[in-house]
Amino acid sequence: VRRSYAGVVAVDGISFEVAGGEMFGLIGPGGAGKTTTLRVVLGLLAPDGGAVTTCGLEPLRKRRVLSARIGYLPQRFSLYGDLTADENIAFFARIHAVAAWRPRRDELLDMLRMTAFRDRLADRLSGGMKQKLALACTLIHTPQLLVLDEPTAGVDPVSRRDFWRILSRLQRTGLTILLIE
């Protein structure tokens, strides 16, 4: 895949394949084209050259179908600070048209050890807890692919370690994870 912006090459000749249930990382310095690559994989940007298949679909042509199969956690996830953890999850469940979302919410809150914080406003959570809540919102529709853009940037070391343990547990359940760091 190749992608450039106004003649400046951001991605040149990258090729990779991620098997189902695998955790795959794109690691490199800032400006290396990692985020641009993710945006092409998600169908948010068109490649200048090459072909992309995500979850068996061409991202640009099947963006709507693909969005139901992907959970995307950008570097700066937008939680609603004046909503509780429960209300944020409910909001994202409705966006993804998840009908019976309450059992899934409870499962996610339990897995993330956030059940005790379900009634707390998002603005009142620590940085690590906000990241876990963002992950719950990203997973509410049970995607087959989880895409994370620098998921632990700006998170304290203890929360970072806990977040990586959670990702490892999710991967062991068969979830495919693509991340950049």
C-alpha positions as protocol buffer text, in pm:
chain_id: "A"
residue {
  index: 1
  type: VAL
  ca { x: 0 y: 0 z: 0 }
}
residue {
  index: 2
  type: ARG
  ca { x: 113 y: 351 z: -76 }
}
residue {
  index: 3
  type: ARG
  ca { x: -36 y: 678 z: 53 }
}
residue {
  index: 4
  type: SER
  ca { x: 85 y: 1036 z: 21 }
}
residue {
  index: 5
  type: TYR
  ca { x: -37 y: 1382 z: 116 }
}
residue {
  index: 6
  type: ALA
  ca { x: 21 y: 1664 z: -134 }
}
residue {
  index: 7
  type: GLY
  ca { x: 316 y: 1480 z: -280 }
}
residue {
  index: 8
  type: VAL
  ca { x: 473 y: 1385 z: 55 }
}
residue {
  index: 9
  type: VAL
  ca { x: 487 y: 1008 z: 90 }
}
residue {
  index: 10
  type: ALA
  ca { x: 350 y: 890 z: 426 }
}
residue {
  index: 11
  type: VAL
  ca { x: 330 y: 515 z: 352 }
}
residue {
  index: 12
  type: ASP
  ca { x: 537 y: 347 z: 84 }
}
residue {
  index: 13
  type: GLY
  ca { x: 511 y: -23 z: 11 }
}
residue {
  index: 14
  type: ILE
  ca { x: 380 y: -153 z: 342 }
}
residue {
  index: 15
  type: SER
  ca { x: 237 y: -503 z: 328 }
}
residue {
  index: 16
  type: PHE
  ca { x: 117 y: -721 z: 614 }
}
residue {
  index: 17
  type: GLU
  ca { x: -141 y: -982 z: 698 }
}
residue {
  index: 18
  type: VAL
  ca { x: -305 y: -1034 z: 1036 }
}
residue {
  index: 19
  type: ALA
  ca { x: -457 y: -1375 z: 1103 }
}
residue {
  index: 20
  type: GLY
  ca { x: -780 y: -1411 z: 1297 }
}
residue {
  index: 21
  type: GLY
  ca { x: -719 y: -1419 z: 1671 }
}
residue {
  index: 22
  type: GLU
  ca { x: -373 y: -1266 z: 1635 }
}
residue {
  index: 23
  type: MET
  ca { x: -236 y: -953 z: 1804 }
}
residue {
  index: 24
  type: PHE
  ca { x: -34 y: -752 z: 1552 }
}
residue {
  index: 25
  type: GLY
  ca { x: 152 y: -430 z: 1623 }
}
residue {
  index: 26
  type: LEU
  ca { x: 281 y: -154 z: 1403 }
}
residue {
  index: 27
  type: ILE
  ca { x: 564 y: -2 z: 1603 }
}
residue {
  index: 28
  type: GLY
  ca { x: 776 y: 292 z: 1505 }
}
residue {
  index: 29
  type: PRO
  ca { x: 860 y: 656 z: 1563 }
}
residue {
  index: 30
  type: GLY
  ca { x: 617 y: 943 z: 1515 }
}
residue {
  index: 31
  type: GLY
  ca { x: 575 y: 1033 z: 1149 }
}
residue {
  index: 32
  type: ALA
  ca { x: 650 y: 679 z: 1027 }
}
residue {
  index: 33
  type: GLY
  ca { x: 303 y: 641 z: 871 }
}
residue {
  index: 34
  type: LYS
  ca { x: 144 y: 415 z: 1133 }
}
residue {
  index: 35
  type: THR
  ca { x: -175 y: 618 z: 1182 }
}
residue {
  index: 36
  type: THR
  ca { x: -208 y: 673 z: 807 }
}
residue {
  index: 37
  type: THR
  ca { x: -180 y: 296 z: 759 }
}
residue {
  index: 38
  type: LEU
  ca { x: -457 y: 238 z: 1016 }
}
residue {
  index: 39
  type: ARG
  ca { x: -680 y: 493 z: 846 }
}
residue {
  index: 40
  type: VAL
  ca { x: -634 y: 313 z: 513 }
}
residue {
  index: 41
  type: VAL
  ca { x: -706 y: -25 z: 678 }
}
residue {
  index: 42
  type: LEU
  ca { x: -1026 y: 122 z: 827 }
}
residue {
  index: 43
  type: GLY
  ca { x: -1140 y: 279 z: 499 }
}
residue {
  index: 44
  type: LEU
  ca { x: -1107 y: 633 z: 630 }
}
residue {
  index: 45
  type: LEU
  ca { x: -844 y: 711 z: 365 }
}
residue {
  index: 46
  type: ALA
  ca { x: -802 y: 576 z: 14 }
}
residue {
  index: 47
  type: PRO
  ca { x: -461 y: 433 z: -74 }
}
residue {
  index: 48
  type: ASP
  ca { x: -278 y: 591 z: -367 }
}
residue {
  index: 49
  type: GLY
  ca { x: -172 y: 243 z: -471 }
}
residue {
  index: 50
  type: GLY
  ca { x: -209 y: -114 z: -362 }
}
residue {
  index: 51
  type: ALA
  ca { x: -504 y: -310 z: -229 }
}
residue {
  index: 52
  type: VAL
  ca { x: -646 y: -344 z: 121 }
}
residue {
  index: 53
  type: THR
  ca { x: -876 y: -609 z: 261 }
}
residue {
  index: 54
  type: THR
  ca { x: -1005 y: -578 z: 617 }
}
residue {
  index: 55
  type: CYS
  ca { x: -1218 y: -854 z: 770 }
}
residue {
  index: 56
  type: GLY
  ca { x: -1256 y: -994 z: 418 }
}
residue {
  index: 57
  type: LEU
  ca { x: -1395 y: -665 z: 282 }
}
residue {
  index: 58
  type: GLU
  ca { x: -1265 y: -376 z: 76 }
}
residue {
  index: 59
  type: PRO
  ca { x: -1274 y: -94 z: 333 }
}
residue {
  index: 60
  type: LEU
  ca { x: -1370 y: 192 z: 102 }
}
residue {
  index: 61
  type: ARG
  ca { x: -1655 y: 8 z: -67 }
}
residue {
  index: 62
  type: LYS
  ca { x: -1792 y: -173 z: 240 }
}
residue {
  index: 63
  type: ARG
  ca { x: -1726 y: 89 z: 508 }
}
residue {
  index: 64
  type: ARG
  ca { x: -2073 y: 59 z: 667 }
}
residue {
  index: 65
  type: VAL
  ca { x: -2062 y: -322 z: 687 }
}
residue {
  index: 66
  type: LEU
  ca { x: -1703 y: -307 z: 808 }
}
residue {
  index: 67
  type: SER
  ca { x: -1782 y: -62 z: 1087 }
}
residue {
  index: 68
  type: ALA
  ca { x: -2003 y: -326 z: 1249 }
}
residue {
  index: 69
  type: ARG
  ca { x: -1708 y: -568 z: 1254 }
}
residue {
  index: 70
  type: ILE
  ca { x: -1446 y: -329 z: 1389 }
}
residue {
  index: 71
  type: GLY
  ca { x: -1393 y: -166 z: 1725 }
}
residue {
  index: 72
  type: TYR
  ca { x: -1167 y: 138 z: 1683 }
}
residue {
  index: 73
  type: LEU
  ca { x: -1004 y: 304 z: 1981 }
}
residue {
  index: 74
  type: PRO
  ca { x: -825 y: 619 z: 1863 }
}
residue {
  index: 75
  type: GLN
  ca { x: -545 y: 775 z: 2064 }
}
residue {
  index: 76
  type: ARG
  ca { x: -787 y: 1035 z: 2201 }
}
residue {
  index: 77
  type: PHE
  ca { x: -1122 y: 864 z: 2251 }
}
residue {
  index: 78
  type: SER
  ca { x: -1411 y: 1102 z: 2312 }
}
residue {
  index: 79
  type: LEU
  ca { x: -1601 y: 1005 z: 2622 }
}
residue {
  index: 80
  type: TYR
  ca { x: -1882 y: 1222 z: 2744 }
}
residue {
  index: 81
  type: GLY
  ca { x: -1757 y: 1360 z: 3074 }
}
residue {
  index: 82
  type: ASP
  ca { x: -2102 y: 1457 z: 3199 }
}
residue {
  index: 83
  type: LEU
  ca { x: -2231 y: 1101 z: 3152 }
}
residue {
  index: 84
  type: THR
  ca { x: -2163 y: 809 z: 3384 }
}
residue {
  index: 85
  type: ALA
  ca { x: -1969 y: 503 z: 3274 }
}
residue {
  index: 86
  type: ASP
  ca { x: -2301 y: 319 z: 3224 }
}
residue {
  index: 87
  type: GLU
  ca { x: -2446 y: 607 z: 3021 }
}
residue {
  index: 88
  type: ASN
  ca { x: -2139 y: 628 z: 2797 }
}
residue {
  index: 89
  type: ILE
  ca { x: -2158 y: 256 z: 2723 }
}
residue {
  index: 90
  type: ALA
  ca { x: -2533 y: 281 z: 2656 }
}
residue {
  index: 91
  type: PHE
  ca { x: -2472 y: 569 z: 2415 }
}
residue {
  index: 92
  type: PHE
  ca { x: -2219 y: 369 z: 2212 }
}
residue {
  index: 93
  type: ALA
  ca { x: -2443 y: 61 z: 2221 }
}
residue {
  index: 94
  type: ARG
  ca { x: -2718 y: 267 z: 2060 }
}
residue {
  index: 95
  type: ILE
  ca { x: -2479 y: 405 z: 1797 }
}
residue {
  index: 96
  type: HIS
  ca { x: -2393 y: 47 z: 1701 }
}
residue {
  index: 97
  type: ALA
  ca { x: -2758 y: -64 z: 1720 }
}
residue {
  index: 98
  type: VAL
  ca { x: -2688 y: -327 z: 1986 }
}
residue {
  index: 99
  type: ALA
  ca { x: -3033 y: -440 z: 2097 }
}
residue {
  index: 100
  type: ALA
  ca { x: -2963 y: -638 z: 2413 }
}
residue {
  index: 101
  type: TRP
  ca { x: -2658 y: -447 z: 2531 }
}
residue {
  index: 102
  type: ARG
  ca { x: -2706 y: -459 z: 2910 }
}
residue {
  index: 103
  type: PRO
  ca { x: -2563 y: -812 z: 2963 }
}
residue {
  index: 104
  type: ARG
  ca { x: -2266 y: -723 z: 2741 }
}
residue {
  index: 105
  type: ARG
  ca { x: -2212 y: -399 z: 2936 }
}
residue {
  index: 106
  type: ASP
  ca { x: -2213 y: -590 z: 3264 }
}
residue {
  index: 107
  type: GLU
  ca { x: -1969 y: -848 z: 3124 }
}
residue {
  index: 108
  type: LEU
  ca { x: -1732 y: -574 z: 3005 }
}
residue {
  index: 109
  type: LEU
  ca { x: -1747 y: -378 z: 3330 }
}
residue {
  index: 110
  type: ASP
  ca { x: -1674 y: -697 z: 3523 }
}
residue {
  index: 111
  type: MET
  ca { x: -1384 y: -795 z: 3295 }
}
residue {
  index: 112
  type: LEU
  ca { x: -1236 y: -444 z: 3321 }
}
residue {
  index: 113
  type: ARG
  ca { x: -1292 y: -436 z: 3699 }
}
residue {
  index: 114
  type: MET
  ca { x: -1505 y: -124 z: 3663 }
}
residue {
  index: 115
  type: THR
  ca { x: -1838 y: -240 z: 3804 }
}
residue {
  index: 116
  type: ALA
  ca { x: -1788 y: -31 z: 4118 }
}
residue {
  index: 117
  type: PHE
  ca { x: -1741 y: 280 z: 3898 }
}
residue {
  index: 118
  type: ARG
  ca { x: -2044 y: 235 z: 3671 }
}
residue {
  index: 119
  type: ASP
  ca { x: -2229 y: 532 z: 3826 }
}
residue {
  index: 120
  type: ARG
  ca { x: -1929 y: 765 z: 3827 }
}
residue {
  index: 121
  type: LEU
  ca { x: -1912 y: 1050 z: 3575 }
}
residue {
  index: 122
  type: ALA
  ca { x: -1646 y: 989 z: 3310 }
}
residue {
  index: 123
  type: ASP
  ca { x: -1478 y: 1320 z: 3400 }
}
residue {
  index: 124
  type: ARG
  ca { x: -1429 y: 1187 z: 3754 }
}
residue {
  index: 125
  type: LEU
  ca { x: -1236 y: 876 z: 3643 }
}
residue {
  index: 126
  type: SER
  ca { x: -856 y: 850 z: 3643 }
}
residue {
  index: 127
  type: GLY
  ca { x: -671 y: 840 z: 3311 }
}
residue {
  index: 128
  type: GLY
  ca { x: -639 y: 461 z: 3324 }
}
residue {
  index: 129
  type: MET
  ca { x: -1006 y: 418 z: 3413 }
}
residue {
  index: 130
  type: LYS
  ca { x: -1108 y: 648 z: 3128 }
}
residue {
  index: 131
  type: GLN
  ca { x: -906 y: 432 z: 2891 }
}
residue {
  index: 132
  type: LYS
  ca { x: -1079 y: 118 z: 3021 }
}
residue {
  index: 133
  type: LEU
  ca { x: -1419 y: 285 z: 2979 }
}
residue {
  index: 134
  type: ALA
  ca { x: -1324 y: 383 z: 2624 }
}
residue {
  index: 135
  type: LEU
  ca { x: -1231 y: 19 z: 2561 }
}
residue {
  index: 136
  type: ALA
  ca { x: -1569 y: -96 z: 2695 }
}
residue {
  index: 137
  type: CYS
  ca { x: -1745 y: 150 z: 2462 }
}
residue {
  index: 138
  type: THR
  ca { x: -1533 y: 19 z: 2173 }
}
residue {
  index: 139
  type: LEU
  ca { x: -1617 y: -345 z: 2251 }
}
residue {
  index: 140
  type: ILE
  ca { x: -1990 y: -309 z: 2326 }
}
residue {
  index: 141
  type: HIS
  ca { x: -2092 y: -431 z: 1979 }
}
residue {
  index: 142
  type: THR
  ca { x: -1863 y: -738 z: 1999 }
}
residue {
  index: 143
  type: PRO
  ca { x: -1635 y: -660 z: 1704 }
}
residue {
  index: 144
  type: GLN
  ca { x: -1419 y: -925 z: 1539 }
}
residue {
  index: 145
  type: LEU
  ca { x: -1128 y: -681 z: 1498 }
}
residue {
  index: 146
  type: LEU
  ca { x: -1008 y: -436 z: 1762 }
}
residue {
  index: 147
  type: VAL
  ca { x: -794 y: -151 z: 1627 }
}
residue {
  index: 148
  type: LEU
  ca { x: -603 y: 61 z: 1879 }
}
residue {
  index: 149
  type: ASP
  ca { x: -401 y: 374 z: 1807 }
}
residue {
  index: 150
  type: GLU
  ca { x: -144 y: 417 z: 2087 }
}
residue {
  index: 151
  type: PRO
  ca { x: -381 y: 284 z: 2354 }
}
residue {
  index: 152
  type: THR
  ca { x: -156 y: 349 z: 2652 }
}
residue {
  index: 153
  type: ALA
  ca { x: -15 y: 691 z: 2562 }
}
residue {
  index: 154
  type: GLY
  ca { x: -29 y: 918 z: 2865 }
}
residue {
  index: 155
  type: VAL
  ca { x: -141 y: 640 z: 3102 }
}
residue {
  index: 156
  type: ASP
  ca { x: 46 y: 568 z: 3428 }
}
residue {
  index: 157
  type: PRO
  ca { x: 268 y: 256 z: 3438 }
}
residue {
  index: 158
  type: VAL
  ca { x: 33 y: 49 z: 3658 }
}
residue {
  index: 159
  type: SER
  ca { x: -268 y: 125 z: 3437 }
}
residue {
  index: 160
  type: ARG
  ca { x: -57 y: 55 z: 3127 }
}
residue {
  index: 161
  type: ARG
  ca { x: 40 y: -289 z: 3256 }
}
residue {
  index: 162
  type: ASP
  ca { x: -323 y: -364 z: 3347 }
}
residue {
  index: 163
  type: PHE
  ca { x: -441 y: -249 z: 3002 }
}
residue {
  index: 164
  type: TRP
  ca { x: -192 y: -482 z: 2830 }
}
residue {
  index: 165
  type: ARG
  ca { x: -312 y: -772 z: 3045 }
}
residue {
  index: 166
  type: ILE
  ca { x: -668 y: -697 z: 2937 }
}
residue {
  index: 167
  type: LEU
  ca { x: -565 y: -692 z: 2570 }
}
residue {
  index: 168
  type: SER
  ca { x: -385 y: -1024 z: 2612 }
}
residue {
  index: 169
  type: ARG
  ca { x: -698 y: -1175 z: 2771 }
}
residue {
  index: 170
  type: LEU
  ca { x: -914 y: -1044 z: 2485 }
}
residue {
  index: 171
  type: GLN
  ca { x: -674 y: -1189 z: 2229 }
}
residue {
  index: 172
  type: ARG
  ca { x: -693 y: -1530 z: 2400 }
}
residue {
  index: 173
  type: THR
  ca { x: -1072 y: -1525 z: 2347 }
}
residue {
  index: 174
  type: GLY
  ca { x: -1011 y: -1510 z: 1971 }
}
residue {
  index: 175
  type: LEU
  ca { x: -1041 y: -1135 z: 1916 }
}
residue {
  index: 176
  type: THR
  ca { x: -807 y: -1007 z: 1647 }
}
residue {
  index: 177
  type: ILE
  ca { x: -613 y: -700 z: 1762 }
}
residue {
  index: 178
  type: LEU
  ca { x: -425 y: -451 z: 1547 }
}
residue {
  index: 179
  type: LEU
  ca { x: -244 y: -175 z: 1731 }
}
residue {
  index: 180
  type: ILE
  ca { x: 13 y: 93 z: 1682 }
}
residue {
  index: 181
  type: GLU
  ca { x: 257 y: 212 z: 1944 }
}
